Structure formats: C-alpha cells, structure tokens
Amino acid sequence: MTTKQHTVADRVKAAMRDAERPASWVATKAGMSPSTFRRKIQGSGEFTVSELAQVAHALNVAPSSLLPAEFRTNTHAKGAA
C-alpha cells in the first residue's frame, strides 16, 4: 500500500467512525459493493474520484476531506489565472 492510498483509506475510515456508520452501510449508500468497498478501505485498491465523491456524500463530508493534504491546500500563486 502506498502512503497516499493509506492516507485516503485512513481518512475514509475516520469519516466512517465519526459518522458512526459501518462499511456495509457506506458501501450501499455510495453505490459500491460491500466487498469492493472493504478491499479499498483495507488499502488493497484505490478509490476513484467518483467513488470518493459518493462516499463523501454518503457520510455528509466534503470530498476534499478524504484526500491527502497536498490536494486540500491551495498551491496556486496569487494572481495566477
């Protein structure tokens, strides 16, 4: 498992804990099979952007909250178009 995969999986699991929702519930609400979802939160696969958006919606969190830090910060220079 890469660090970024680990980070995303950990963020999803933390959001699940905060929402007090089991993996099967999140998977169903996100339109994923429970086995695929479990595999991804265990780090054996990567979430697509679309899947992360659906998981975030199911857990009522911002999709960016599930991404690694480098994707959540504004790295654009001021005044850049």
Summary of the structure (lengths in Angstrom):
residues: 81
radius of gyration: 13.4
end to end distance: 35.8
largest distance: 45.6
contacts: 203
relative contact order: 0.19
helix: 63%
strand: 0%
